[in-house]
Amino acid sequence: MKNYLAMLMIAFILLISYSTACLAKDMYVGDINKLNLRSGKGVKYRVITTLGPGEKVTVKSTAGEWTKIGTIDGNEGWVVSRYLTGEKPANVKIEDLKIQMETLQEHLEIATLENRKLKEENISLTTRLNENSLKLGNVKKSLNDLKTDSGQYLTLKEKYDKIAKEANKKDIKIKSLEKKVDDQYIAVAMKWSMTGAGILLVGFFLGNRTKRKRSSLL
């Protein structure tokens, strides 16, 4: 029997706890200048504090025209039920909209700063790209000039090699002619030398013969 009563008591406590949990919900103070939070459900109980319009509260339980609530500050007491509303009052909605607008404004400012930063980075990148493009153009021009100069160099070298080759041939020809002239000069010199020697011999022979004739006459 005792166990049965204990089980019933536990079930009752759990049921009350579950009901309280189900009743616990957020509500707001309606359009009223101030709402008294009392220590009991009745005007005869002392006022713990006053709540302003739009203030958020947590409903604990209800009893007739009175509702037990808890405030954000940690106070707990009873208020008249008809001054509570499940929808956010206009002033709360306005405050929420202000907060949302401020948040959006902050996000907009951040986005604007980021956009400005990106624009500056884009300008910097564009400037660097233009500089690199200009450098690349100069490099290409230098390369083309080098190719042109190289082509001219190769052309000049080819002409030089050709002229050098012709000059070498002419030099060989000149040396050959010089040798031929030298050979002819030597041959002529020898010929004239031999001719002169022959003349001298003939003269000497004729001279001796004339002397002999003169001697025989005497």
Short mmCIF file of the C-alpha atoms (twelve columns), coordinates in Angstrom:
data_MODEL
# 
_entry.id   MODEL 
# 
loop_
_atom_site.group_PDB 
_atom_site.id 
_atom_site.type_symbol 
_atom_site.label_atom_id 
_atom_site.label_alt_id 
_atom_site.label_comp_id 
_atom_site.label_asym_id 
_atom_site.label_seq_id 
_atom_site.Cartn_x 
_atom_site.Cartn_y 
_atom_site.Cartn_z 
_atom_site.pdbx_PDB_model_num 
ATOM 1   C CA . MET A 1   0.000   0.000  0.000    1 
ATOM 2   C CA . LYS A 2   2.823   2.345  0.906    1 
ATOM 3   C CA . ASN A 3   4.562   1.573  -2.358   1 
ATOM 4   C CA . TYR A 4   1.357   2.266  -4.243   1 
ATOM 5   C CA . LEU A 5   0.920   5.663  -2.552   1 
ATOM 6   C CA . ALA A 6   4.570   6.512  -3.232   1 
ATOM 7   C CA . MET A 7   4.129   5.705  -6.904   1 
ATOM 8   C CA . LEU A 8   0.974   7.857  -7.049   1 
ATOM 9   C CA . MET A 9   2.811   10.734 -5.384   1 
ATOM 10  C CA . ILE A 10  5.695   10.490 -7.857   1 
ATOM 11  C CA . ALA A 11  3.269   10.383 -10.782  1 
ATOM 12  C CA . PHE A 12  1.441   13.444 -9.417   1 
ATOM 13  C CA . ILE A 13  4.699   15.395 -9.030   1 
ATOM 14  C CA . LEU A 14  5.772   14.454 -12.543  1 
ATOM 15  C CA . LEU A 15  2.363   15.491 -13.888  1 
ATOM 16  C CA . ILE A 16  2.591   18.866 -12.158  1 
ATOM 17  C CA . SER A 17  6.137   19.358 -13.414  1 
ATOM 18  C CA . TYR A 18  5.085   18.458 -16.943  1 
ATOM 19  C CA . SER A 19  2.076   20.816 -16.762  1 
ATOM 20  C CA . THR A 20  4.268   23.620 -15.465  1 
ATOM 21  C CA . ALA A 21  6.784   23.017 -18.232  1 
ATOM 22  C CA . CYS A 22  4.005   23.087 -20.799  1 
ATOM 23  C CA . LEU A 23  2.626   26.303 -19.349  1 
ATOM 24  C CA . ALA A 24  6.054   27.974 -19.325  1 
ATOM 25  C CA . LYS A 25  6.155   30.213 -22.348  1 
ATOM 26  C CA . ASP A 26  7.298   33.684 -23.286  1 
ATOM 27  C CA . MET A 27  4.796   36.542 -23.381  1 
ATOM 28  C CA . TYR A 28  4.976   40.321 -23.427  1 
ATOM 29  C CA . VAL A 29  3.477   43.147 -21.403  1 
ATOM 30  C CA . GLY A 30  0.792   44.799 -23.549  1 
ATOM 31  C CA . ASP A 31  0.119   48.469 -24.336  1 
ATOM 32  C CA . ILE A 32  -0.026  49.735 -20.773  1 
ATOM 33  C CA . ASN A 33  2.104   52.395 -19.107  1 
ATOM 34  C CA . LYS A 34  3.060   50.131 -16.217  1 
ATOM 35  C CA . LEU A 35  2.000   46.728 -14.929  1 
ATOM 36  C CA . ASN A 36  2.351   45.860 -11.254  1 
ATOM 37  C CA . LEU A 37  4.054   42.584 -10.409  1 
ATOM 38  C CA . ARG A 38  2.561   41.451 -7.087   1 
ATOM 39  C CA . SER A 39  3.589   38.823 -4.587   1 
ATOM 40  C CA . GLY A 40  0.178   37.125 -4.827   1 
ATOM 41  C CA . LYS A 41  -2.829  36.878 -7.099   1 
ATOM 42  C CA . GLY A 42  -4.808  39.906 -5.932   1 
ATOM 43  C CA . VAL A 43  -4.535  43.649 -5.520   1 
ATOM 44  C CA . LYS A 44  -4.166  43.229 -1.774   1 
ATOM 45  C CA . TYR A 45  -0.673  41.752 -2.224   1 
ATOM 46  C CA . ARG A 46  2.379   44.002 -2.227   1 
ATOM 47  C CA . VAL A 47  3.918   45.257 -5.459   1 
ATOM 48  C CA . ILE A 48  7.329   43.675 -6.089   1 
ATOM 49  C CA . THR A 49  8.160   45.853 -9.140   1 
ATOM 50  C CA . THR A 50  6.522   47.435 -12.155  1 
ATOM 51  C CA . LEU A 51  6.871   46.253 -15.738  1 
ATOM 52  C CA . GLY A 52  6.917   48.464 -18.814  1 
ATOM 53  C CA . PRO A 53  5.089   47.924 -22.122  1 
ATOM 54  C CA . GLY A 54  6.664   45.333 -24.377  1 
ATOM 55  C CA . GLU A 55  8.737   43.795 -21.579  1 
ATOM 56  C CA . LYS A 56  9.331   40.081 -22.092  1 
ATOM 57  C CA . VAL A 57  8.191   37.674 -19.336  1 
ATOM 58  C CA . THR A 58  7.941   33.920 -18.828  1 
ATOM 59  C CA . VAL A 59  4.580   32.465 -17.845  1 
ATOM 60  C CA . LYS A 60  4.789   29.997 -14.932  1 
ATOM 61  C CA . SER A 61  1.114   29.299 -14.270  1 
ATOM 62  C CA . THR A 62  -2.379  30.817 -14.427  1 
ATOM 63  C CA . ALA A 63  -5.202  31.100 -11.920  1 
ATOM 64  C CA . GLY A 64  -8.352  32.844 -13.125  1 
ATOM 65  C CA . GLU A 65  -7.592  36.433 -14.033  1 
ATOM 66  C CA . TRP A 66  -4.072  36.225 -12.667  1 
ATOM 67  C CA . THR A 67  -0.890  34.797 -14.199  1 
ATOM 68  C CA . LYS A 68  2.305   33.921 -12.394  1 
ATOM 69  C CA . ILE A 69  5.348   35.113 -14.372  1 
ATOM 70  C CA . GLY A 70  9.101   35.434 -14.150  1 
ATOM 71  C CA . THR A 71  11.014  38.464 -15.426  1 
ATOM 72  C CA . ILE A 72  14.355  38.750 -17.129  1 
ATOM 73  C CA . ASP A 73  15.711  40.355 -13.934  1 
ATOM 74  C CA . GLY A 74  14.860  37.193 -11.962  1 
ATOM 75  C CA . ASN A 75  11.776  38.537 -10.210  1 
ATOM 76  C CA . GLU A 76  8.745   36.303 -9.888   1 
ATOM 77  C CA . GLY A 77  5.160   37.278 -9.096   1 
ATOM 78  C CA . TRP A 78  1.579   37.700 -10.287  1 
ATOM 79  C CA . VAL A 79  0.094   40.055 -12.877  1 
ATOM 80  C CA . VAL A 80  -3.342  40.576 -14.378  1 
ATOM 81  C CA . SER A 81  -3.624  38.127 -17.294  1 
ATOM 82  C CA . ARG A 82  -5.397  40.475 -19.721  1 
ATOM 83  C CA . TYR A 83  -2.367  42.781 -19.832  1 
ATOM 84  C CA . LEU A 84  -0.207  40.019 -21.279  1 
ATOM 85  C CA . THR A 85  -0.029  39.254 -24.977  1 
ATOM 86  C CA . GLY A 86  1.532   36.470 -26.973  1 
ATOM 87  C CA . GLU A 87  2.443   38.762 -29.871  1 
ATOM 88  C CA . LYS A 88  5.194   41.268 -29.757  1 
ATOM 89  C CA . PRO A 89  3.827   44.790 -29.164  1 
ATOM 90  C CA . ALA A 90  4.408   47.479 -31.743  1 
ATOM 91  C CA . ASN A 91  7.150   49.146 -29.702  1 
ATOM 92  C CA . VAL A 92  8.998   45.809 -29.358  1 
ATOM 93  C CA . LYS A 93  8.651   45.158 -33.066  1 
ATOM 94  C CA . ILE A 94  9.962   48.659 -33.749  1 
ATOM 95  C CA . GLU A 95  12.922  48.053 -31.437  1 
ATOM 96  C CA . ASP A 96  13.590  44.724 -33.143  1 
ATOM 97  C CA . LEU A 97  13.419  46.448 -36.525  1 
ATOM 98  C CA . LYS A 98  15.810  49.133 -35.274  1 
ATOM 99  C CA . ILE A 99  18.224  46.446 -34.121  1 
ATOM 100 C CA . GLN A 100 17.886  44.661 -37.460  1 
ATOM 101 C CA . MET A 101 18.396  47.944 -39.313  1 
ATOM 102 C CA . GLU A 102 21.481  48.734 -37.220  1 
ATOM 103 C CA . THR A 103 22.820  45.248 -37.894  1 
ATOM 104 C CA . LEU A 104 22.110  45.626 -41.597  1 
ATOM 105 C CA . GLN A 105 23.727  49.077 -41.538  1 
ATOM 106 C CA . GLU A 106 26.834  47.609 -39.919  1 
ATOM 107 C CA . HIS A 107 26.893  44.821 -42.507  1 
ATOM 108 C CA . LEU A 108 26.431  47.424 -45.247  1 
ATOM 109 C CA . GLU A 109 29.302  49.514 -43.915  1 
ATOM 110 C CA . ILE A 110 31.498  46.424 -43.680  1 
ATOM 111 C CA . ALA A 111 30.487  45.405 -47.208  1 
ATOM 112 C CA . THR A 112 31.188  48.969 -48.429  1 
ATOM 113 C CA . LEU A 113 34.646  48.951 -46.825  1 
ATOM 114 C CA . GLU A 114 35.376  45.512 -48.273  1 
ATOM 115 C CA . ASN A 115 34.119  46.681 -51.674  1 
ATOM 116 C CA . ARG A 116 36.317  49.787 -51.470  1 
ATOM 117 C CA . LYS A 117 39.270  47.635 -50.451  1 
ATOM 118 C CA . LEU A 118 38.589  45.263 -53.340  1 
ATOM 119 C CA . LYS A 119 38.361  48.224 -55.723  1 
ATOM 120 C CA . GLU A 120 41.692  49.545 -54.447  1 
ATOM 121 C CA . GLU A 121 43.232  46.087 -54.817  1 
ATOM 122 C CA . ASN A 122 41.704  45.839 -58.280  1 
ATOM 123 C CA . ILE A 123 43.168  49.227 -59.225  1 
ATOM 124 C CA . SER A 124 46.535  48.133 -57.836  1 
ATOM 125 C CA . LEU A 125 46.362  44.853 -59.736  1 
ATOM 126 C CA . THR A 126 45.297  46.678 -62.904  1 
ATOM 127 C CA . THR A 127 48.217  49.097 -62.527  1 
ATOM 128 C CA . ARG A 128 50.642  46.227 -61.986  1 
ATOM 129 C CA . LEU A 129 49.110  44.393 -64.934  1 
ATOM 130 C CA . ASN A 130 49.560  47.444 -67.155  1 
ATOM 131 C CA . GLU A 131 53.145  47.837 -65.943  1 
ATOM 132 C CA . ASN A 132 53.840  44.163 -66.618  1 
ATOM 133 C CA . SER A 133 52.174  44.461 -70.034  1 
ATOM 134 C CA . LEU A 134 54.394  47.464 -70.810  1 
ATOM 135 C CA . LYS A 135 57.480  45.571 -69.646  1 
ATOM 136 C CA . LEU A 136 56.420  42.586 -71.722  1 
ATOM 137 C CA . GLY A 137 55.979  44.869 -74.747  1 
ATOM 138 C CA . ASN A 138 59.469  46.282 -74.190  1 
ATOM 139 C CA . VAL A 139 60.881  42.782 -73.866  1 
ATOM 140 C CA . LYS A 140 59.136  41.725 -77.081  1 
ATOM 141 C CA . LYS A 141 60.482  44.848 -78.848  1 
ATOM 142 C CA . SER A 142 63.980  44.124 -77.571  1 
ATOM 143 C CA . LEU A 143 63.614  40.533 -78.712  1 
ATOM 144 C CA . ASN A 144 62.453  41.646 -82.160  1 
ATOM 145 C CA . ASP A 145 65.315  44.168 -82.337  1 
ATOM 146 C CA . LEU A 146 67.702  41.427 -81.304  1 
ATOM 147 C CA . LYS A 147 66.285  39.154 -83.979  1 
ATOM 148 C CA . THR A 148 66.633  41.965 -86.521  1 
ATOM 149 C CA . ASP A 149 70.162  42.739 -85.371  1 
ATOM 150 C CA . SER A 150 70.959  39.054 -85.403  1 
ATOM 151 C CA . GLY A 151 69.607  38.796 -88.947  1 
ATOM 152 C CA . GLN A 152 71.653  41.801 -89.994  1 
ATOM 153 C CA . TYR A 153 74.680  40.354 -88.224  1 
ATOM 154 C CA . LEU A 154 74.245  37.032 -89.987  1 
ATOM 155 C CA . THR A 155 73.827  38.840 -93.316  1 
ATOM 156 C CA . LEU A 156 76.925  40.949 -92.705  1 
ATOM 157 C CA . LYS A 157 78.878  37.903 -91.547  1 
ATOM 158 C CA . GLU A 158 77.814  36.010 -94.643  1 
ATOM 159 C CA . LYS A 159 78.954  38.932 -96.827  1 
ATOM 160 C CA . TYR A 160 82.187  39.194 -94.850  1 
ATOM 161 C CA . ASP A 161 82.861  35.474 -95.193  1 
ATOM 162 C CA . LYS A 162 82.155  35.711 -98.905  1 
ATOM 163 C CA . ILE A 163 84.439  38.735 -99.322  1 
ATOM 164 C CA . ALA A 164 87.106  37.098 -97.163  1 
ATOM 165 C CA . LYS A 165 86.877  33.954 -99.247  1 
ATOM 166 C CA . GLU A 166 87.184  35.977 -102.482 1 
ATOM 167 C CA . ALA A 167 90.039  37.982 -100.984 1 
ATOM 168 C CA . ASN A 168 91.757  34.746 -99.998  1 
ATOM 169 C CA . LYS A 169 91.365  33.458 -103.544 1 
ATOM 170 C CA . LYS A 170 92.728  36.738 -104.927 1 
ATOM 171 C CA . ASP A 171 95.587  36.618 -102.439 1 
ATOM 172 C CA . ILE A 172 96.452  33.108 -103.573 1 
ATOM 173 C CA . LYS A 173 96.217  34.264 -107.178 1 
ATOM 174 C CA . ILE A 174 98.363  37.302 -106.445 1 
ATOM 175 C CA . LYS A 175 100.956 35.157 -104.706 1 
ATOM 176 C CA . SER A 176 100.896 32.780 -107.668 1 
ATOM 177 C CA . LEU A 177 101.370 35.705 -110.068 1 
ATOM 178 C CA . GLU A 178 104.134 37.105 -107.881 1 
ATOM 179 C CA . LYS A 179 105.873 33.737 -107.941 1 
ATOM 180 C CA . LYS A 180 105.417 33.549 -111.686 1 
ATOM 181 C CA . VAL A 181 106.816 37.069 -112.093 1 
ATOM 182 C CA . ASP A 182 109.718 36.209 -109.818 1 
ATOM 183 C CA . ASP A 183 110.379 33.064 -111.793 1 
ATOM 184 C CA . GLN A 184 110.212 35.004 -115.073 1 
ATOM 185 C CA . TYR A 185 112.503 37.709 -113.626 1 
ATOM 186 C CA . ILE A 186 115.015 35.100 -112.548 1 
ATOM 187 C CA . ALA A 187 114.832 33.426 -115.948 1 
ATOM 188 C CA . VAL A 188 115.328 36.757 -117.771 1 
ATOM 189 C CA . ALA A 189 118.126 37.707 -115.403 1 
ATOM 190 C CA . MET A 190 119.851 34.415 -116.003 1 
ATOM 191 C CA . LYS A 191 119.292 34.784 -119.735 1 
ATOM 192 C CA . TRP A 192 120.771 38.265 -119.782 1 
ATOM 193 C CA . SER A 193 123.586 37.139 -117.523 1 
ATOM 194 C CA . MET A 194 124.404 34.286 -119.843 1 
ATOM 195 C CA . THR A 195 124.076 36.588 -122.850 1 
ATOM 196 C CA . GLY A 196 126.391 39.125 -121.243 1 
ATOM 197 C CA . ALA A 197 128.881 36.430 -120.346 1 
ATOM 198 C CA . GLY A 198 128.746 35.151 -123.903 1 
ATOM 199 C CA . ILE A 199 129.356 38.626 -125.251 1 
ATOM 200 C CA . LEU A 200 132.263 39.074 -122.866 1 
ATOM 201 C CA . LEU A 201 133.731 35.780 -123.942 1 
ATOM 202 C CA . VAL A 202 133.275 36.630 -127.599 1 
ATOM 203 C CA . GLY A 203 134.848 40.033 -126.997 1 
ATOM 204 C CA . PHE A 204 137.710 38.513 -125.088 1 
ATOM 205 C CA . PHE A 205 138.246 35.931 -127.820 1 
ATOM 206 C CA . LEU A 206 138.140 38.552 -130.554 1 
ATOM 207 C CA . GLY A 207 140.484 40.771 -128.557 1 
ATOM 208 C CA . ASN A 208 143.084 38.005 -128.151 1 
ATOM 209 C CA . ARG A 209 142.839 37.130 -131.812 1 
ATOM 210 C CA . THR A 210 143.398 40.727 -132.848 1 
ATOM 211 C CA . LYS A 211 146.453 40.971 -130.600 1 
ATOM 212 C CA . ARG A 212 147.877 37.815 -132.184 1 
ATOM 213 C CA . LYS A 213 147.434 39.194 -135.659 1 
ATOM 214 C CA . ARG A 214 149.145 42.408 -134.705 1 
ATOM 215 C CA . SER A 215 152.040 40.492 -133.209 1 
ATOM 216 C CA . SER A 216 152.533 38.436 -136.361 1 
ATOM 217 C CA . LEU A 217 152.584 41.545 -138.509 1 
ATOM 218 C CA . LEU A 218 155.305 43.084 -136.526 1 
# 
